[in-house]
Amino acid sequence: MKRLGSVQRKMPCVFVTEVKEEPSSKREHQPFKVLATETISHKALDADIYSAIPTEKVDGTCCYVTTYKDQPYLWARLDRKPNKQAEKRFKNFLHSKENPKGWVPVEKNNKQYCWHSSVVNYEFEIALVLKHHPDDSGLLEISAVPLSDLLEQTLELIGTNINGNPYGLGSKKHPLHLLIPHGAFQIRNLPSLKHKDLLSWFEGCKEGKIEGIVWHCSDGCLIKVHRHHLGLCWPIPDTYMNSRPVIINMNLNKCDSAFDIKCLFNHFLKIDNQKFARLKDIIFDV
């Protein structure tokens, strides 16, 4: 699959939205909902939405891979409002005991990023990536990917302690974190772009058990619809991602001897080439 557009700013909804005065199911203490009408937005039409590529919207933390001190780094985004109190709290966090060792702040596109080491081995500059297996569209693959192959890309970080862990990964004792390139999961057989048809698709088929849809338009524009826009709940008990089999493909040659015994990469090496019915079935024997 070709590389699609990257997330650099808030994505508009494919439909014109309206505000309804009732408690939000998405954000706690928010006294209103933002719901989609049946009208396609002008932004979506201007971006030629009908020719766009629909992909699964993944619920994770936005990350970005770029060069820092002549090496590729993974940066996890920290959203904050640009005011003095937020700046003060952020600086205090960087110098507190809670700050993970080695985190470095950087500004890009008015967003603040910190590099995140839980899914990257920086000695060998490799990352754990979840994507389609190249030979089987129904099979997922967790593989070791050189960071240099991910440069200038945005990804989603999913894992045990990310956004409430909607994909049921791992455990607190043996946490699991993975990267997913934006646009990695293309949606096949999506219904017509009508409110009622999309609502039926989200509610009535296994492929619709996802957080939302992101359309990648030919001009680079990204358009989305979230389950909440259609009045539907998220997270849900059984996601489409967790209904699919997954295979482990580390392919690290002779790197395994250098990994720390407690390292996530070392755990994956022990189950290399194994196939699991679901992501949540991956268990580390430690």
Backbone torsions as a table, in degrees:
resi	resn	phi	psi	omega
1	MET	NA	133.5	-178.9
2	LYS	-67.7	155.3	177.8
3	ARG	-67.8	129.8	-177.5
4	LEU	-101.3	-175.9	-177.7
5	GLY	-63.3	150.9	179.9
6	SER	-104.9	154.2	-176.8
7	VAL	-83.0	116.2	178.8
8	GLN	-121.5	-14.6	-179.6
9	ARG	-155.2	172.6	-178.6
10	LYS	-61.2	132.8	-177.3
11	MET	-87.8	135.5	176.9
12	PRO	-77.5	156.8	178.0
13	CYS	-77.4	146.7	179.9
14	VAL	-65.6	-26.1	178.2
15	PHE	-105.3	155.7	167.0
16	VAL	-63.7	134.6	-177.1
17	THR	-108.4	159.3	175.8
18	GLU	-137.6	154.6	-178.3
19	VAL	-96.6	130.2	177.8
20	LYS	-115.2	130.6	-174.6
21	GLU	-80.9	76.6	172.1
22	GLU	-153.7	155.1	-173.2
23	PRO	-54.7	137.4	-179.9
24	SER	-74.6	140.5	174.2
25	SER	-91.1	-6.7	-178.4
26	LYS	-94.4	-43.9	-177.0
27	ARG	-121.6	125.5	179.7
28	GLU	-64.2	139.7	178.7
29	HIS	71.6	4.9	174.5
30	GLN	-86.3	119.1	-172.3
31	PRO	-84.0	12.1	-178.1
32	PHE	-143.8	162.4	176.4
33	LYS	-117.6	148.5	172.2
34	VAL	-108.0	111.3	-173.9
35	LEU	-116.9	149.8	179.3
36	ALA	-80.6	139.0	169.9
37	THR	-88.1	-172.1	179.4
38	GLU	-92.4	4.5	-176.7
39	THR	-96.8	126.4	175.2
40	ILE	-66.7	136.4	-177.3
41	SER	-72.9	155.7	178.2
42	HIS	-64.6	-35.6	179.0
43	LYS	-61.8	-40.3	179.3
44	ALA	-67.5	-41.8	179.5
45	LEU	-66.7	-41.5	179.4
46	ASP	-63.7	-29.0	-179.2
47	ALA	-89.0	6.7	179.7
48	ASP	59.9	57.0	-175.3
49	ILE	-58.6	-29.9	-176.4
50	TYR	-71.2	-15.8	177.1
51	SER	-106.3	5.6	-175.9
52	ALA	-79.0	163.6	178.7
53	ILE	-97.3	117.0	179.5
54	PRO	-82.8	134.7	179.0
55	THR	-134.8	161.5	179.0
56	GLU	-71.3	133.6	171.9
57	LYS	-83.6	117.8	-176.0
58	VAL	-95.4	136.1	-177.9
59	ASP	-90.2	97.3	180.0
60	GLY	-154.4	-164.7	175.9
61	THR	-99.6	129.1	-177.8
62	CYS	-68.4	131.1	179.1
63	CYS	-125.2	164.5	-178.5
64	TYR	-146.3	136.9	179.3
65	VAL	-108.9	123.0	177.9
66	THR	-150.0	173.0	-176.9
67	THR	-85.3	134.2	177.1
68	TYR	-138.7	123.6	-176.7
69	LYS	53.5	43.4	175.6
70	ASP	68.0	16.2	176.5
71	GLN	-132.2	149.0	177.0
72	PRO	-73.0	134.7	179.9
73	TYR	-128.4	152.0	173.3
74	LEU	-100.8	128.6	-178.0
75	TRP	-118.4	125.0	177.2
76	ALA	-95.3	131.9	-173.1
77	ARG	-76.7	138.2	172.1
78	LEU	-119.6	108.0	179.7
79	ASP	-76.3	139.0	175.3
80	ARG	-153.6	151.1	175.5
81	LYS	-79.4	136.2	-174.9
82	PRO	-76.3	76.9	174.8
83	ASN	-135.5	169.6	-173.1
84	LYS	-66.0	-35.8	180.0
85	GLN	-64.9	-42.7	179.5
86	ALA	-64.4	-41.3	179.5
87	GLU	-63.0	-41.1	180.0
88	LYS	-65.6	-45.1	179.7
89	ARG	-62.7	-39.5	-179.0
90	PHE	-66.0	-44.1	179.4
91	LYS	-64.4	-38.4	177.2
92	ASN	-63.8	-39.0	178.7
93	PHE	-63.2	-41.8	-178.3
94	LEU	-62.5	-29.1	-177.1
95	HIS	-104.1	7.0	-178.9
96	SER	-90.5	170.0	177.5
97	LYS	-69.0	-20.6	-179.6
98	GLU	-74.9	-17.6	-176.8
99	ASN	-70.4	118.5	177.5
100	PRO	-58.1	140.3	-177.2
101	LYS	-57.3	129.1	173.2
102	GLY	91.7	-0.1	179.9
103	TRP	-73.0	135.8	-176.1
104	VAL	-128.3	129.2	179.9
105	PRO	-79.3	146.0	175.0
106	VAL	-150.9	145.2	178.8
107	GLU	-102.9	135.8	174.3
108	LYS	-153.5	127.2	179.4
109	ASN	52.6	42.0	177.6
110	ASN	62.9	18.3	175.3
111	LYS	-118.2	148.1	-179.5
112	GLN	-101.3	133.2	-177.9
113	TYR	-122.0	152.7	169.9
114	CYS	-134.3	142.4	-178.7
115	TRP	-75.7	147.6	-169.6
116	HIS	-125.7	121.2	-171.1
117	SER	-99.1	-0.9	-173.1
118	SER	-69.3	-21.6	179.7
119	VAL	-119.9	14.3	-177.8
120	VAL	-132.0	133.1	168.9
121	ASN	-100.1	107.5	-172.3
122	TYR	-78.5	-17.6	177.0
123	GLU	-64.9	-38.2	179.6
124	PHE	-108.6	2.0	177.0
125	GLU	53.8	53.1	178.1
126	ILE	-127.4	154.1	-177.8
127	ALA	-132.1	154.9	175.4
128	LEU	-91.1	117.0	-173.9
129	VAL	-122.1	136.7	175.0
130	LEU	-104.4	127.3	-179.2
131	LYS	-157.6	-178.8	174.4
132	HIS	-67.1	141.8	169.1
133	HIS	-69.0	134.5	-173.5
134	PRO	-62.7	-23.8	-176.2
135	ASP	-101.9	-3.2	-175.0
136	ASP	-149.6	112.5	-176.7
137	SER	-67.2	-19.8	-179.7
138	GLY	-91.7	-7.2	-176.4
139	LEU	-106.5	134.1	174.6
140	LEU	-93.7	160.0	-178.6
141	GLU	-138.8	132.6	169.6
142	ILE	-101.7	119.2	-174.5
143	SER	-133.4	160.3	174.8
144	ALA	-91.2	119.5	-174.3
145	VAL	-120.7	132.0	175.6
146	PRO	-59.8	136.2	178.2
147	LEU	-59.1	-29.5	179.7
148	SER	-63.1	-24.5	177.4
149	ASP	-77.6	-11.5	-176.4
150	LEU	-111.1	7.0	-175.9
151	LEU	-57.7	139.1	178.6
152	GLU	60.7	27.1	175.7
153	GLN	-112.3	151.0	170.9
154	THR	-102.0	145.0	-177.8
155	LEU	-139.9	169.6	172.6
156	GLU	-108.7	132.7	173.6
157	LEU	-96.6	116.0	176.1
158	ILE	-112.0	154.3	-180.0
159	GLY	173.0	-175.6	-171.9
160	THR	-58.4	-40.3	-176.2
161	ASN	-113.9	29.1	-178.7
162	ILE	-107.8	119.2	175.7
163	ASN	50.8	37.8	178.8
164	GLY	80.4	7.1	177.1
165	ASN	54.2	62.3	-176.8
166	PRO	-67.1	-14.8	-178.5
167	TYR	-100.7	6.9	173.2
168	GLY	62.2	40.2	-175.2
169	LEU	-85.2	138.6	165.6
170	GLY	56.4	-146.5	179.4
171	SER	-156.1	169.7	177.6
172	LYS	-65.1	-31.3	179.7
173	LYS	-73.0	-40.4	179.6
174	HIS	-128.1	74.1	-175.6
175	PRO	-65.0	150.4	-179.3
176	LEU	-126.9	128.2	178.7
177	HIS	-130.8	138.1	-177.4
178	LEU	-140.6	155.3	175.3
179	LEU	-105.8	141.5	176.2
180	ILE	-128.4	116.7	177.0
181	PRO	-60.6	141.2	177.4
182	HIS	-60.5	133.0	179.6
183	GLY	83.7	8.4	-174.9
184	ALA	-68.1	-29.5	-175.6
185	PHE	-109.1	90.2	179.5
186	GLN	-72.4	141.3	-178.3
187	ILE	-94.6	127.0	178.3
188	ARG	-99.5	151.9	173.1
189	ASN	55.8	40.6	175.6
190	LEU	-71.7	140.0	179.8
191	PRO	-69.4	-180.0	179.4
192	SER	-61.5	155.6	-174.9
193	LEU	-81.9	66.0	176.9
194	LYS	-125.6	145.7	-175.9
195	HIS	-53.4	-50.2	-175.8
196	LYS	-67.7	-35.0	-179.6
197	ASP	-70.8	-41.3	177.3
198	LEU	-66.5	-39.5	177.6
199	LEU	-59.6	-45.4	178.4
200	SER	-63.6	-37.2	-179.9
201	TRP	-65.9	-45.8	178.1
202	PHE	-61.9	-37.7	-175.1
203	GLU	-85.6	-27.5	-164.6
204	GLY	-111.5	-2.0	-179.6
205	CYS	-139.6	157.6	-175.7
206	LYS	-65.4	-33.8	178.6
207	GLU	-64.6	-21.7	-179.3
208	GLY	-85.5	1.9	180.0
209	LYS	-85.7	63.2	-178.1
210	ILE	-133.7	169.0	-178.5
211	GLU	-69.5	-35.6	-177.6
212	GLY	176.1	-169.7	-178.7
213	ILE	-124.8	139.0	171.8
214	VAL	-120.4	121.6	176.1
215	TRP	-92.4	126.4	177.0
216	HIS	-97.6	109.0	-174.4
217	CYS	-88.6	158.5	-174.2
218	SER	-63.9	-24.7	179.6
219	ASP	-89.4	7.5	179.9
220	GLY	92.3	-7.5	179.9
221	CYS	-71.1	143.2	176.4
222	LEU	-113.9	130.8	179.8
223	ILE	-124.7	141.5	-175.8
224	LYS	-132.2	166.1	162.3
225	VAL	-142.4	132.0	-179.8
226	HIS	-103.4	151.7	176.3
227	ARG	-52.4	-37.6	-179.5
228	HIS	-62.9	-30.0	177.3
229	HIS	-61.4	-27.1	-178.4
230	LEU	-101.5	11.2	178.2
231	GLY	78.4	17.1	-178.7
232	LEU	-101.4	157.7	-176.4
233	CYS	-84.6	151.2	168.4
234	TRP	-154.1	135.0	5.9
235	PRO	-76.7	167.9	178.5
236	ILE	-123.0	158.5	-173.5
237	PRO	-61.6	-47.0	-174.9
238	ASP	-123.2	104.2	-178.6
239	THR	-84.2	157.1	177.6
240	TYR	-61.8	-38.9	180.0
241	MET	-57.5	-37.2	-176.8
242	ASN	-88.8	6.9	176.1
243	SER	-99.0	-1.7	-172.1
244	ARG	-108.3	145.2	178.3
245	PRO	-69.6	154.6	-177.8
246	VAL	-139.3	140.9	178.5
247	ILE	-118.0	148.2	-178.7
248	ILE	-98.9	130.0	179.7
249	ASN	-137.9	92.0	-176.9
250	MET	-82.9	-49.8	175.1
251	ASN	49.3	54.7	-177.0
252	LEU	-103.5	7.3	178.7
253	ASN	55.1	-113.7	-175.0
254	LYS	-103.5	17.0	-176.2
255	CYS	-77.6	-19.3	-169.6
256	ASP	-61.4	-31.1	-176.5
257	SER	-68.3	-19.0	-177.2
258	ALA	-89.8	-10.0	-176.2
259	PHE	-78.1	142.0	173.6
260	ASP	-63.9	146.3	-175.0
261	ILE	-61.4	-28.5	-179.4
262	LYS	-93.9	-0.5	-177.1
263	CYS	-68.0	143.3	178.3
264	LEU	-59.4	-36.2	179.2
265	PHE	-63.7	-38.1	179.3
266	ASN	-64.4	-38.0	176.8
267	HIS	-63.6	-41.0	-179.6
268	PHE	-69.0	-33.3	177.7
269	LEU	-61.6	-32.8	-179.6
270	LYS	-69.8	-21.1	179.9
271	ILE	-116.7	22.5	179.7
272	ASP	-57.7	138.7	179.6
273	ASN	71.4	3.0	176.8
274	GLN	-84.2	148.9	179.8
275	LYS	-113.6	137.4	-179.1
276	PHE	-123.5	147.7	-178.2
277	ALA	-68.0	-31.1	-178.5
278	ARG	-149.1	159.3	176.5
279	LEU	-57.8	-41.8	-176.5
280	LYS	-69.3	-10.4	178.3
281	ASP	-84.6	-5.8	179.5
282	ILE	-72.8	113.7	-178.2
283	ILE	-121.9	132.3	177.8
284	PHE	-94.2	129.8	-179.5
285	ASP	-87.0	78.7	-178.7
286	VAL	-133.1	NA	NA
